[in-house]
């Protein structure tokens, strides 16, 4: 499966899974990146990190290494 870090700007996809069982993975789930939710990549910073996402009616910025933990489908 592909991860959220590889999605290009302007693309909408859905979360399939969040890998890991540490504090970072739990925090991603708490911020709304749960399986089935639709996520749109809005923008990236000039050097490519962090990513700006839109989900559940709000915007969220996460680092690429965090986005690599989020598996996507479609």
PDB file of N, H, CA, C and O in Angstrom:
ATOM      1  N   UNK A   1       0.826  -1.198   0.000  1.00  0.00           N
ATOM      2  CA  UNK A   1       0.000   0.000   0.000  1.00  0.00           C
ATOM      3  C   UNK A   1       0.865   1.254   0.000  1.00  0.00           C
ATOM      4  O   UNK A   1       2.013   1.245   0.444  1.00  0.00           O
ATOM      5  N   UNK A   2       0.293   2.303  -0.498  1.00  0.00           N
ATOM      6  H   UNK A   2      -0.640   2.310  -0.859  1.00  0.00           H
ATOM      7  CA  UNK A   2       0.969   3.586  -0.575  1.00  0.00           C
ATOM      8  C   UNK A   2       0.746   4.372   0.714  1.00  0.00           C
ATOM      9  O   UNK A   2      -0.261   4.191   1.400  1.00  0.00           O
ATOM     10  N   UNK A   3       1.692   5.239   1.031  1.00  0.00           N
ATOM     11  H   UNK A   3       2.509   5.386   0.475  1.00  0.00           H
ATOM     12  CA  UNK A   3       1.539   6.057   2.233  1.00  0.00           C
ATOM     13  C   UNK A   3       1.160   7.489   1.855  1.00  0.00           C
ATOM     14  O   UNK A   3       1.300   7.902   0.704  1.00  0.00           O
ATOM     15  N   UNK A   4       0.686   8.220   2.834  1.00  0.00           N
ATOM     16  H   UNK A   4       0.572   7.885   3.769  1.00  0.00           H
ATOM     17  CA  UNK A   4       0.211   9.588   2.628  1.00  0.00           C
ATOM     18  C   UNK A   4       1.335  10.531   2.192  1.00  0.00           C
ATOM     19  O   UNK A   4       1.069  11.536   1.533  1.00  0.00           O
ATOM     20  N   UNK A   5       2.566  10.228   2.544  1.00  0.00           N
ATOM     21  H   UNK A   5       2.782   9.412   3.079  1.00  0.00           H
ATOM     22  CA  UNK A   5       3.679  11.111   2.169  1.00  0.00           C
ATOM     23  C   UNK A   5       3.906  11.177   0.660  1.00  0.00           C
ATOM     24  O   UNK A   5       4.484  12.148   0.172  1.00  0.00           O
ATOM     25  N   UNK A   6       3.467  10.175  -0.082  1.00  0.00           N
ATOM     26  H   UNK A   6       2.997   9.386   0.315  1.00  0.00           H
ATOM     27  CA  UNK A   6       3.712  10.129  -1.522  1.00  0.00           C
ATOM     28  C   UNK A   6       2.586  10.746  -2.351  1.00  0.00           C
ATOM     29  O   UNK A   6       2.675  10.770  -3.579  1.00  0.00           O
ATOM     30  N   UNK A   7       1.545  11.236  -1.717  1.00  0.00           N
ATOM     31  H   UNK A   7       1.472  11.217  -0.720  1.00  0.00           H
ATOM     32  CA  UNK A   7       0.409  11.819  -2.429  1.00  0.00           C
ATOM     33  C   UNK A   7       0.752  13.237  -2.869  1.00  0.00           C
ATOM     34  O   UNK A   7       1.338  13.998  -2.098  1.00  0.00           O
ATOM     35  N   UNK A   8       0.398  13.599  -4.085  1.00  0.00           N
ATOM     36  H   UNK A   8      -0.078  12.981  -4.711  1.00  0.00           H
ATOM     37  CA  UNK A   8       0.705  14.931  -4.590  1.00  0.00           C
ATOM     38  C   UNK A   8      -0.348  15.948  -4.143  1.00  0.00           C
ATOM     39  O   UNK A   8      -1.468  15.586  -3.780  1.00  0.00           O
ATOM     40  N   UNK A   9       0.033  17.216  -4.178  1.00  0.00           N
ATOM     41  H   UNK A   9       0.942  17.510  -4.473  1.00  0.00           H
ATOM     42  CA  UNK A   9      -0.836  18.313  -3.765  1.00  0.00           C
ATOM     43  C   UNK A   9      -2.097  18.329  -4.622  1.00  0.00           C
ATOM     44  O   UNK A   9      -2.028  18.176  -5.842  1.00  0.00           O
ATOM     45  N   UNK A  10      -3.240  18.512  -3.982  1.00  0.00           N
ATOM     46  H   UNK A  10      -3.295  18.636  -2.991  1.00  0.00           H
ATOM     47  CA  UNK A  10      -4.520  18.567  -4.672  1.00  0.00           C
ATOM     48  C   UNK A  10      -5.257  17.246  -4.744  1.00  0.00           C
ATOM     49  O   UNK A  10      -6.402  17.198  -5.194  1.00  0.00           O
ATOM     50  N   UNK A  11      -4.619  16.177  -4.308  1.00  0.00           N
ATOM     51  H   UNK A  11      -3.688  16.216  -3.943  1.00  0.00           H
ATOM     52  CA  UNK A  11      -5.209  14.843  -4.368  1.00  0.00           C
ATOM     53  C   UNK A  11      -6.017  14.548  -3.120  1.00  0.00           C
ATOM     54  O   UNK A  11      -5.605  14.878  -2.008  1.00  0.00           O
ATOM     55  N   UNK A  12      -7.172  13.925  -3.310  1.00  0.00           N
ATOM     56  H   UNK A  12      -7.507  13.656  -4.214  1.00  0.00           H
ATOM     57  CA  UNK A  12      -7.997  13.456  -2.200  1.00  0.00           C
ATOM     58  C   UNK A  12      -7.924  11.940  -2.165  1.00  0.00           C
ATOM     59  O   UNK A  12      -8.041  11.280  -3.197  1.00  0.00           O
ATOM     60  N   UNK A  13      -7.734  11.400  -0.989  1.00  0.00           N
ATOM     61  H   UNK A  13      -7.640  11.936  -0.150  1.00  0.00           H
ATOM     62  CA  UNK A  13      -7.621   9.956  -0.797  1.00  0.00           C
ATOM     63  C   UNK A  13      -8.254   9.589   0.533  1.00  0.00           C
ATOM     64  O   UNK A  13      -8.696  10.467   1.274  1.00  0.00           O
ATOM     65  N   UNK A  14      -8.302   8.313   0.837  1.00  0.00           N
ATOM     66  H   UNK A  14      -7.944   7.600   0.235  1.00  0.00           H
ATOM     67  CA  UNK A  14      -8.850   7.896   2.128  1.00  0.00           C
ATOM     68  C   UNK A  14      -7.810   7.097   2.907  1.00  0.00           C
ATOM     69  O   UNK A  14      -6.980   6.395   2.331  1.00  0.00           O
ATOM     70  N   UNK A  15      -7.877   7.221   4.217  1.00  0.00           N
ATOM     71  H   UNK A  15      -8.552   7.791   4.685  1.00  0.00           H
ATOM     72  CA  UNK A  15      -6.941   6.541   5.108  1.00  0.00           C
ATOM     73  C   UNK A  15      -7.340   5.074   5.204  1.00  0.00           C
ATOM     74  O   UNK A  15      -8.511   4.754   5.407  1.00  0.00           O
ATOM     75  N   UNK A  16      -6.364   4.189   5.058  1.00  0.00           N
ATOM     76  H   UNK A  16      -5.413   4.450   4.893  1.00  0.00           H
ATOM     77  CA  UNK A  16      -6.607   2.755   5.209  1.00  0.00           C
ATOM     78  C   UNK A  16      -6.179   2.273   6.590  1.00  0.00           C
ATOM     79  O   UNK A  16      -6.860   1.454   7.207  1.00  0.00           O
ATOM     80  N   UNK A  17      -5.031   2.792   7.078  1.00  0.00           N
ATOM     81  H   UNK A  17      -4.479   3.458   6.576  1.00  0.00           H
ATOM     82  CA  UNK A  17      -4.491   2.327   8.358  1.00  0.00           C
ATOM     83  C   UNK A  17      -3.405   3.286   8.830  1.00  0.00           C
ATOM     84  O   UNK A  17      -2.799   3.998   8.031  1.00  0.00           O
ATOM     85  N   UNK A  18      -3.170   3.294  10.132  1.00  0.00           N
ATOM     86  H   UNK A  18      -3.663   2.715  10.781  1.00  0.00           H
ATOM     87  CA  UNK A  18      -2.046   4.026  10.712  1.00  0.00           C
ATOM     88  C   UNK A  18      -1.138   2.982  11.346  1.00  0.00           C
ATOM     89  O   UNK A  18      -1.546   2.265  12.260  1.00  0.00           O
ATOM     90  N   UNK A  19       0.096   2.901  10.854  1.00  0.00           N
ATOM     91  H   UNK A  19       0.427   3.484  10.112  1.00  0.00           H
ATOM     92  CA  UNK A  19       1.031   1.873  11.309  1.00  0.00           C
ATOM     93  C   UNK A  19       1.649   2.236  12.655  1.00  0.00           C
ATOM     94  O   UNK A  19       1.865   3.408  12.963  1.00  0.00           O
ATOM     95  N   UNK A  20       1.925   1.218  13.436  1.00  0.00           N
ATOM     96  H   UNK A  20       1.750   0.266  13.186  1.00  0.00           H
ATOM     97  CA  UNK A  20       2.611   1.404  14.707  1.00  0.00           C
ATOM     98  C   UNK A  20       1.661   1.446  15.885  1.00  0.00           C
ATOM     99  O   UNK A  20       0.448   1.586  15.728  1.00  0.00           O
ATOM    100  N   UNK A  21       2.242   1.321  17.072  1.00  0.00           N
ATOM    101  H   UNK A  21       3.228   1.207  17.199  1.00  0.00           H
ATOM    102  CA  UNK A  21       1.442   1.396  18.296  1.00  0.00           C
ATOM    103  C   UNK A  21       2.137   2.262  19.345  1.00  0.00           C
ATOM    104  O   UNK A  21       1.980   2.055  20.548  1.00  0.00           O
ATOM    105  N   UNK A  22       2.906   3.234  18.860  1.00  0.00           N
ATOM    106  H   UNK A  22       3.033   3.402  17.883  1.00  0.00           H
ATOM    107  CA  UNK A  22       3.604   4.138  19.764  1.00  0.00           C
ATOM    108  C   UNK A  22       2.807   5.437  19.934  1.00  0.00           C
ATOM    109  O   UNK A  22       1.692   5.562  19.427  1.00  0.00           O
ATOM    110  N   UNK A  23       3.390   6.392  20.649  1.00  0.00           N
ATOM    111  H   UNK A  23       4.295   6.290  21.060  1.00  0.00           H
ATOM    112  CA  UNK A  23       2.706   7.653  20.946  1.00  0.00           C
ATOM    113  C   UNK A  23       2.406   8.458  19.681  1.00  0.00           C
ATOM    114  O   UNK A  23       1.362   9.107  19.604  1.00  0.00           O
ATOM    115  N   UNK A  24       3.290   8.430  18.701  1.00  0.00           N
ATOM    116  H   UNK A  24       4.137   7.903  18.763  1.00  0.00           H
ATOM    117  CA  UNK A  24       3.071   9.184  17.465  1.00  0.00           C
ATOM    118  C   UNK A  24       1.882   8.629  16.687  1.00  0.00           C
ATOM    119  O   UNK A  24       1.044   9.394  16.209  1.00  0.00           O
ATOM    120  N   UNK A  25       1.803   7.329  16.558  1.00  0.00           N
ATOM    121  H   UNK A  25       2.483   6.708  16.947  1.00  0.00           H
ATOM    122  CA  UNK A  25       0.672   6.711  15.857  1.00  0.00           C
ATOM    123  C   UNK A  25      -0.643   6.994  16.574  1.00  0.00           C
ATOM    124  O   UNK A  25      -1.653   7.283  15.932  1.00  0.00           O
ATOM    125  N   UNK A  26      -0.633   6.912  17.877  1.00  0.00           N
ATOM    126  H   UNK A  26       0.188   6.678  18.398  1.00  0.00           H
ATOM    127  CA  UNK A  26      -1.832   7.203  18.657  1.00  0.00           C
ATOM    128  C   UNK A  26      -2.252   8.653  18.466  1.00  0.00           C
ATOM    129  O   UNK A  26      -3.442   8.940  18.339  1.00  0.00           O
ATOM    130  N   UNK A  27      -1.298   9.560  18.444  1.00  0.00           N
ATOM    131  H   UNK A  27      -0.332   9.326  18.547  1.00  0.00           H
ATOM    132  CA  UNK A  27      -1.607  10.979  18.258  1.00  0.00           C
ATOM    133  C   UNK A  27      -2.195  11.232  16.877  1.00  0.00           C
ATOM    134  O   UNK A  27      -3.115  12.040  16.745  1.00  0.00           O
ATOM    135  N   UNK A  28      -1.694  10.569  15.852  1.00  0.00           N
ATOM    136  H   UNK A  28      -0.947   9.913  15.959  1.00  0.00           H
ATOM    137  CA  UNK A  28      -2.264  10.715  14.511  1.00  0.00           C
ATOM    138  C   UNK A  28      -3.726  10.272  14.498  1.00  0.00           C
ATOM    139  O   UNK A  28      -4.568  10.916  13.873  1.00  0.00           O
ATOM    140  N   UNK A  29      -4.019   9.189  15.177  1.00  0.00           N
ATOM    141  H   UNK A  29      -3.335   8.665  15.684  1.00  0.00           H
ATOM    142  CA  UNK A  29      -5.407   8.716  15.277  1.00  0.00           C
ATOM    143  C   UNK A  29      -6.265   9.726  16.035  1.00  0.00           C
ATOM    144  O   UNK A  29      -7.400   9.997  15.642  1.00  0.00           O
ATOM    145  N   UNK A  30      -5.730  10.279  17.115  1.00  0.00           N
ATOM    146  H   UNK A  30      -4.808  10.059  17.434  1.00  0.00           H
ATOM    147  CA  UNK A  30      -6.470  11.273  17.901  1.00  0.00           C
ATOM    148  C   UNK A  30      -6.757  12.539  17.104  1.00  0.00           C
ATOM    149  O   UNK A  30      -7.768  13.201  17.339  1.00  0.00           O
ATOM    150  N   UNK A  31      -5.880  12.881  16.167  1.00  0.00           N
ATOM    151  H   UNK A  31      -5.059  12.344  15.977  1.00  0.00           H
ATOM    152  CA  UNK A  31      -6.068  14.077  15.339  1.00  0.00           C
ATOM    153  C   UNK A  31      -7.051  13.829  14.192  1.00  0.00           C
ATOM    154  O   UNK A  31      -7.329  14.739  13.411  1.00  0.00           O
ATOM    155  N   UNK A  32      -7.575  12.620  14.086  1.00  0.00           N
ATOM    156  H   UNK A  32      -7.350  11.881  14.720  1.00  0.00           H
ATOM    157  CA  UNK A  32      -8.615  12.342  13.099  1.00  0.00           C
ATOM    158  C   UNK A  32      -8.205  11.497  11.920  1.00  0.00           C
ATOM    159  O   UNK A  32      -9.038  11.227  11.054  1.00  0.00           O
ATOM    160  N   UNK A  33      -6.966  11.069  11.845  1.00  0.00           N
ATOM    161  H   UNK A  33      -6.290  11.289  12.548  1.00  0.00           H
ATOM    162  CA  UNK A  33      -6.516  10.228  10.739  1.00  0.00           C
ATOM    163  C   UNK A  33      -6.866   8.772  11.018  1.00  0.00           C
ATOM    164  O   UNK A  33      -5.989   7.936  11.237  1.00  0.00           O
ATOM    165  N   UNK A  34      -8.153   8.490  11.008  1.00  0.00           N
ATOM    166  H   UNK A  34      -8.865   9.169  10.830  1.00  0.00           H
ATOM    167  CA  UNK A  34      -8.652   7.149  11.288  1.00  0.00           C
ATOM    168  C   UNK A  34      -9.042   6.461   9.982  1.00  0.00           C
ATOM    169  O   UNK A  34      -9.338   7.137   8.997  1.00  0.00           O
ATOM    170  N   UNK A  35      -9.045   5.136   9.960  1.00  0.00           N
ATOM    171  H   UNK A  35      -8.804   4.588  10.761  1.00  0.00           H
ATOM    172  CA  UNK A  35      -9.408   4.417   8.736  1.00  0.00           C
ATOM    173  C   UNK A  35     -10.772   4.843   8.191  1.00  0.00           C
ATOM    174  O   UNK A  35     -11.760   4.925   8.921  1.00  0.00           O
ATOM    175  N   UNK A  36     -10.790   5.110   6.883  1.00  0.00           N
ATOM    176  H   UNK A  36      -9.988   5.044   6.290  1.00  0.00           H
ATOM    177  CA  UNK A  36     -12.023   5.489   6.201  1.00  0.00           C
ATOM    178  C   UNK A  36     -12.204   6.980   5.984  1.00  0.00           C
ATOM    179  O   UNK A  36     -13.017   7.376   5.149  1.00  0.00           O
ATOM    180  N   UNK A  37     -11.480   7.813   6.699  1.00  0.00           N
ATOM    181  H   UNK A  37     -10.820   7.491   7.377  1.00  0.00           H
ATOM    182  CA  UNK A  37     -11.654   9.263   6.569  1.00  0.00           C
ATOM    183  C   UNK A  37     -11.027   9.758   5.266  1.00  0.00           C
ATOM    184  O   UNK A  37      -9.969   9.281   4.856  1.00  0.00           O
ATOM    185  N   UNK A  38     -11.690  10.718   4.620  1.00  0.00           N
ATOM    186  H   UNK A  38     -12.550  11.106   4.953  1.00  0.00           H
ATOM    187  CA  UNK A  38     -11.188  11.333   3.392  1.00  0.00           C
ATOM    188  C   UNK A  38     -10.193  12.438   3.751  1.00  0.00           C
ATOM    189  O   UNK A  38     -10.459  13.263   4.625  1.00  0.00           O
ATOM    190  N   UNK A  39      -9.049  12.446   3.072  1.00  0.00           N
ATOM    191  H   UNK A  39      -8.832  11.775   2.362  1.00  0.00           H
ATOM    192  CA  UNK A  39      -7.984  13.417   3.324  1.00  0.00           C
ATOM    193  C   UNK A  39      -7.578  14.051   2.003  1.00  0.00           C
ATOM    194  O   UNK A  39      -7.374  13.354   1.009  1.00  0.00           O
ATOM    195  N   UNK A  40      -7.462  15.377   1.997  1.00  0.00           N
ATOM    196  H   UNK A  40      -7.628  15.943   2.805  1.00  0.00           H
ATOM    197  CA  UNK A  40      -6.977  16.091   0.808  1.00  0.00           C
ATOM    198  C   UNK A  40      -5.658  16.757   1.171  1.00  0.00           C
ATOM    199  O   UNK A  40      -5.548  17.416   2.205  1.00  0.00           O
ATOM    200  N   UNK A  41      -4.661  16.581   0.316  1.00  0.00           N
ATOM    201  H   UNK A  41      -4.750  16.045  -0.524  1.00  0.00           H
ATOM    202  CA  UNK A  41      -3.371  17.247   0.508  1.00  0.00           C
ATOM    203  C   UNK A  41      -3.499  18.645  -0.080  1.00  0.00           C
ATOM    204  O   UNK A  41      -3.658  18.804  -1.291  1.00  0.00           O
ATOM    205  N   UNK A  42      -3.428  19.658   0.780  1.00  0.00           N
ATOM    206  H   UNK A  42      -3.299  19.529   1.763  1.00  0.00           H
ATOM    207  CA  UNK A  42      -3.639  21.049   0.375  1.00  0.00           C
ATOM    208  C   UNK A  42      -2.354  21.693  -0.122  1.00  0.00           C
ATOM    209  O   UNK A  42      -2.349  22.353  -1.161  1.00  0.00           O
ATOM    210  N   UNK A  43      -1.261  21.502   0.620  1.00  0.00           N
ATOM    211  H   UNK A  43      -1.265  20.966   1.464  1.00  0.00           H
ATOM    212  CA  UNK A  43      -0.021  22.185   0.284  1.00  0.00           C
ATOM    213  C   UNK A  43       1.155  21.520   0.984  1.00  0.00           C
ATOM    214  O   UNK A  43       0.977  20.700   1.885  1.00  0.00           O
ATOM    215  N   UNK A  44       2.354  21.882   0.558  1.00  0.00           N
ATOM    216  H   UNK A  44       2.499  22.548  -0.174  1.00  0.00           H
ATOM    217  CA  UNK A  44       3.569  21.493   1.266  1.00  0.00           C
ATOM    218  C   UNK A  44       4.394  22.742   1.504  1.00  0.00           C
ATOM    219  O   UNK A  44       4.261  23.726   0.776  1.00  0.00           O
ATOM    220  N   UNK A  45       5.239  22.710   2.511  1.00  0.00           N
ATOM    221  H   UNK A  45       5.347  21.911   3.102  1.00  0.00           H
ATOM    222  CA  UNK A  45       6.148  23.824   2.754  1.00  0.00           C
ATOM    223  C   UNK A  45       7.177  23.882   1.622  1.00  0.00           C
ATOM    224  O   UNK A  45       7.332  22.906   0.888  1.00  0.00           O
ATOM    225  N   UNK A  46       7.875  24.996   1.467  1.00  0.00           N
ATOM    226  H   UNK A  46       7.749  25.790   2.063  1.00  0.00           H
ATOM    227  CA  UNK A  46       8.834  25.135   0.363  1.00  0.00           C
ATOM    228  C   UNK A  46       9.879  24.016   0.270  1.00  0.00           C
ATOM    229  O   UNK A  46      10.282  23.641  -0.831  1.00  0.00           O
ATOM    230  N   UNK A  47      10.315  23.488   1.398  1.00  0.00           N
ATOM    231  H   UNK A  47       9.987  23.792   2.292  1.00  0.00           H
ATOM    232  CA  UNK A  47      11.297  22.407   1.371  1.00  0.00           C
ATOM    233  C   UNK A  47      10.635  21.021   1.434  1.00  0.00           C
ATOM    234  O   UNK A  47      11.318  20.006   1.573  1.00  0.00           O
ATOM    235  N   UNK A  48       9.293  20.993   1.328  1.00  0.00           N
ATOM    236  H   UNK A  48       8.739  21.817   1.215  1.00  0.00           H
ATOM    237  CA  UNK A  48       8.575  19.727   1.274  1.00  0.00           C
ATOM    238  C   UNK A  48       8.115  19.166   2.604  1.00  0.00           C
ATOM    239  O   UNK A  48       7.483  18.110   2.636  1.00  0.00           O
ATOM    240  N   UNK A  49       8.410  19.834   3.688  1.00  0.00           N
ATOM    241  H   UNK A  49       8.923  20.692   3.662  1.00  0.00           H
ATOM    242  CA  UNK A  49       8.026  19.325   5.009  1.00  0.00           C
ATOM    243  C   UNK A  49       7.651  20.504   5.888  1.00  0.00           C
ATOM    244  O   UNK A  49       8.487  21.395   6.038  1.00  0.00           O
ATOM    245  N   UNK A  50       6.496  20.585   6.467  1.00  0.00           N
ATOM    246  H   UNK A  50       5.817  19.862   6.345  1.00  0.00           H
ATOM    247  CA  UNK A  50       5.445  19.589   6.602  1.00  0.00           C
ATOM    248  C   UNK A  50       4.418  19.627   5.467  1.00  0.00           C
ATOM    249  O   UNK A  50       4.487  20.464   4.567  1.00  0.00           O
ATOM    250  N   UNK A  51       3.464  18.694   5.538  1.00  0.00           N
ATOM    251  H   UNK A  51       3.408  18.013   6.269  1.00  0.00           H
ATOM    252  CA  UNK A  51       2.343  18.627   4.610  1.00  0.00           C
ATOM    253  C   UNK A  51       1.135  19.276   5.271  1.00  0.00           C
ATOM    254  O   UNK A  51       0.924  19.113   6.473  1.00  0.00           O
ATOM    255  N   UNK A  52       0.343  20.008   4.501  1.00  0.00           N
ATOM    256  H   UNK A  52       0.514  20.140   3.525  1.00  0.00           H
ATOM    257  CA  UNK A  52      -0.905  20.563   5.011  1.00  0.00           C
ATOM    258  C   UNK A  52      -2.047  19.715   4.463  1.00  0.00           C
ATOM    259  O   UNK A  52      -2.189  19.557   3.250  1.00  0.00           O
ATOM    260  N   UNK A  53      -2.851  19.176   5.358  1.00  0.00           N
ATOM    261  H   UNK A  53      -2.736  19.304   6.343  1.00  0.00           H
ATOM    262  CA  UNK A  53      -3.959  18.292   4.991  1.00  0.00           C
ATOM    263  C   UNK A  53      -5.282  18.926   5.371  1.00  0.00           C
ATOM    264  O   UNK A  53      -5.352  19.758   6.275  1.00  0.00           O
ATOM    265  N   UNK A  54      -6.334  18.522   4.666  1.00  0.00           N
ATOM    266  H   UNK A  54      -6.277  17.846   3.931  1.00  0.00           H
ATOM    267  CA  UNK A  54      -7.686  18.918   5.051  1.00  0.00           C
ATOM    268  C   UNK A  54      -8.498  17.650   5.277  1.00  0.00           C
ATOM    269  O   UNK A  54      -8.591  16.799   4.393  1.00  0.00           O
ATOM    270  N   UNK A  55      -9.083  17.530   6.460  1.00  0.00           N
ATOM    271  H   UNK A  55      -9.007  18.221   7.178  1.00  0.00           H
ATOM    272  CA  UNK A  55      -9.910  16.385   6.799  1.00  0.00           C
ATOM    273  C   UNK A  55     -10.908  16.777   7.870  1.00  0.00           C
ATOM    274  O   UNK A  55     -10.628  17.637   8.705  1.00  0.00           O
ATOM    275  N   UNK A  56     -12.053  16.157   7.845  1.00  0.00           N
ATOM    276  H   UNK A  56     -12.281  15.459   7.166  1.00  0.00           H
ATOM    277  CA  UNK A  56     -13.087  16.384   8.852  1.00  0.00           C
ATOM    278  C   UNK A  56     -13.419  17.863   9.091  1.00  0.00           C
ATOM    279  O   UNK A  56     -13.789  18.245  10.201  1.00  0.00           O
ATOM    280  N   UNK A  57     -13.285  18.689   8.052  1.00  0.00           N
ATOM    281  H   UNK A  57     -12.984  18.378   7.150  1.00  0.00           H
ATOM    282  CA  UNK A  57     -13.638  20.095   8.172  1.00  0.00           C
ATOM    283  C   UNK A  57     -12.572  20.992   8.782  1.00  0.00           C
ATOM    284  O   UNK A  57     -12.860  22.146   9.100  1.00  0.00           O
ATOM    285  N   UNK A  58     -11.369  20.505   8.953  1.00  0.00           N
ATOM    286  H   UNK A  58     -11.135  19.568   8.695  1.00  0.00           H
ATOM    287  CA  UNK A  58     -10.288  21.350   9.458  1.00  0.00           C
ATOM    288  C   UNK A  58      -8.992  21.028   8.735  1.00  0.00           C
ATOM    289  O   UNK A  58      -8.904  20.047   7.995  1.00  0.00           O
ATOM    290  N   UNK A  59      -7.990  21.863   8.957  1.00  0.00           N
ATOM    291  H   UNK A  59      -8.062  22.659   9.557  1.00  0.00           H
ATOM    292  CA  UNK A  59      -6.676  21.666   8.328  1.00  0.00           C
ATOM    293  C   UNK A  59      -5.672  21.224   9.378  1.00  0.00           C
ATOM    294  O   UNK A  59      -5.699  21.668  10.526  1.00  0.00           O
ATOM    295  N   UNK A  60      -4.793  20.344   8.953  1.00  0.00           N
ATOM    296  H   UNK A  60      -4.770  19.983   8.020  1.00  0.00           H
ATOM    297  CA  UNK A  60      -3.814  19.728   9.832  1.00  0.00           C
ATOM    298  C   UNK A  60      -2.470  19.695   9.123  1.00  0.00           C
ATOM    299  O   UNK A  60      -2.402  19.357   7.941  1.00  0.00           O
ATOM    300  N   UNK A  61      -1.407  20.040   9.823  1.00  0.00           N
ATOM    301  H   UNK A  61      -1.462  20.315  10.783  1.00  0.00           H
ATOM    302  CA  UNK A  61      -0.056  19.946   9.271  1.00  0.00           C
ATOM    303  C   UNK A  61       0.698  18.847   9.996  1.00  0.00           C
ATOM    304  O   UNK A  61       0.754  18.821  11.225  1.00  0.00           O
ATOM    305  N   UNK A  62       1.275  17.941   9.225  1.00  0.00           N
ATOM    306  H   UNK A  62       1.230  17.962   8.226  1.00  0.00           H
ATOM    307  CA  UNK A  62       2.088  16.863   9.804  1.00  0.00           C
ATOM    308  C   UNK A  62       3.384  16.728   9.014  1.00  0.00           C
ATOM    309  O   UNK A  62       3.447  17.094   7.841  1.00  0.00           O
ATOM    310  N   UNK A  63       4.390  16.214   9.650  1.00  0.00           N
ATOM    311  H   UNK A  63       4.339  15.917  10.603  1.00  0.00           H
ATOM    312  CA  UNK A  63       5.689  16.011   9.001  1.00  0.00           C
ATOM    313  C   UNK A  63       5.626  14.787   8.073  1.00  0.00           C
ATOM    314  O   UNK A  63       4.771  13.916   8.232  1.00  0.00           O
ATOM    315  N   UNK A  64       6.530  14.741   7.121  1.00  0.00           N
ATOM    316  H   UNK A  64       7.225  15.449   6.992  1.00  0.00           H
ATOM    317  CA  UNK A  64       6.564  13.619   6.167  1.00  0.00           C
ATOM    318  C   UNK A  64       6.807  12.284   6.862  1.00  0.00           C
ATOM    319  O   UNK A  64       6.226  11.273   6.469  1.00  0.00           O
ATOM    320  N   UNK A  65       7.657  12.263   7.889  1.00  0.00           N
ATOM    321  H   UNK A  65       8.129  13.085   8.208  1.00  0.00           H
ATOM    322  CA  UNK A  65       7.900  10.991   8.574  1.00  0.00           C
ATOM    323  C   UNK A  65       6.642  10.503   9.293  1.00  0.00           C
ATOM    324  O   UNK A  65       6.465   9.297   9.462  1.00  0.00           O
ATOM    325  N   UNK A  66       5.772  11.413   9.718  1.00  0.00           N
ATOM    326  H   UNK A  66       5.916  12.393   9.580  1.00  0.00           H
ATOM    327  CA  UNK A  66       4.485  11.022  10.300  1.00  0.00           C
ATOM    328  C   UNK A  66       3.524  10.562   9.201  1.00  0.00           C
ATOM    329  O   UNK A  66       2.790   9.590   9.380  1.00  0.00           O
ATOM    330  N   UNK A  67       3.530  11.255   8.077  1.00  0.00           N
ATOM    331  H   UNK A  67       4.126  12.045   7.932  1.00  0.00           H
ATOM    332  CA  UNK A  67       2.666  10.885   6.949  1.00  0.00           C
ATOM    333  C   UNK A  67       3.041   9.508   6.391  1.00  0.00           C
ATOM    334  O   UNK A  67       2.192   8.811   5.835  1.00  0.00           O
ATOM    335  N   UNK A  68       4.304   9.118   6.539  1.00  0.00           N
ATOM    336  H   UNK A  68       4.993   9.684   6.990  1.00  0.00           H
ATOM    337  CA  UNK A  68       4.751   7.816   6.058  1.00  0.00           C
ATOM    338  C   UNK A  68       4.088   6.673   6.830  1.00  0.00           C
ATOM    339  O   UNK A  68       4.039   5.547   6.337  1.00  0.00           O
ATOM    340  N   UNK A  69       3.584   6.943   8.014  1.00  0.00           N
ATOM    341  H   UNK A  69       3.623   7.859   8.415  1.00  0.00           H
ATOM    342  CA  UNK A  69       2.911   5.916   8.822  1.00  0.00           C
ATOM    343  C   UNK A  69       1.458   5.699   8.409  1.00  0.00           C
ATOM    344  O   UNK A  69       0.837   4.714   8.807  1.00  0.00           O
ATOM    345  N   UNK A  70       0.917   6.623   7.608  1.00  0.00           N
ATOM    346  H   UNK A  70       1.422   7.423   7.285  1.00  0.00           H
ATOM    347  CA  UNK A  70      -0.499   6.583   7.234  1.00  0.00           C
ATOM    348  C   UNK A  70      -0.645   5.910   5.873  1.00  0.00           C
ATOM    349  O   UNK A  70      -0.283   6.484   4.846  1.00  0.00           O
ATOM    350  N   UNK A  71      -1.177   4.692   5.872  1.00  0.00           N
ATOM    351  H   UNK A  71      -1.472   4.225   6.706  1.00  0.00           H
ATOM    352  CA  UNK A  71      -1.429   3.956   4.622  1.00  0.00           C
ATOM    353  C   UNK A  71      -2.733   4.481   4.024  1.00  0.00           C
ATOM    354  O   UNK A  71      -3.692   4.759   4.745  1.00  0.00           O
ATOM    355  N   UNK A  72      -2.755   4.614   2.702  1.00  0.00           N
ATOM    356  H   UNK A  72      -1.977   4.388   2.116  1.00  0.00           H
ATOM    357  CA  UNK A  72      -3.941   5.126   2.018  1.00  0.00           C
ATOM    358  C   UNK A  72      -4.463   4.121   1.009  1.00  0.00           C
ATOM    359  O   UNK A  72      -3.759   3.203   0.589  1.00  0.00           O
ATOM    360  N   UNK A  73      -5.711   4.320   0.634  1.00  0.00           N
ATOM    361  H   UNK A  73      -6.283   5.066   0.974  1.00  0.00           H
ATOM    362  CA  UNK A  73      -6.317   3.495  -0.418  1.00  0.00           C
ATOM    363  C   UNK A  73      -7.071   4.416  -1.353  1.00  0.00           C
ATOM    364  O   UNK A  73      -7.712   5.374  -0.922  1.00  0.00           O
ATOM    365  N   UNK A  74      -6.988   4.118  -2.631  1.00  0.00           N
ATOM    366  H   UNK A  74      -6.467   3.340  -2.982  1.00  0.00           H
ATOM    367  CA  UNK A  74      -7.716   4.900  -3.617  1.00  0.00           C
ATOM    368  C   UNK A  74      -7.218   6.261  -3.715  1.00  0.00           C
ATOM    369  O   UNK A  74      -7.732   7.050  -4.508  1.00  0.00           O
TER     370      UNK A  74
END
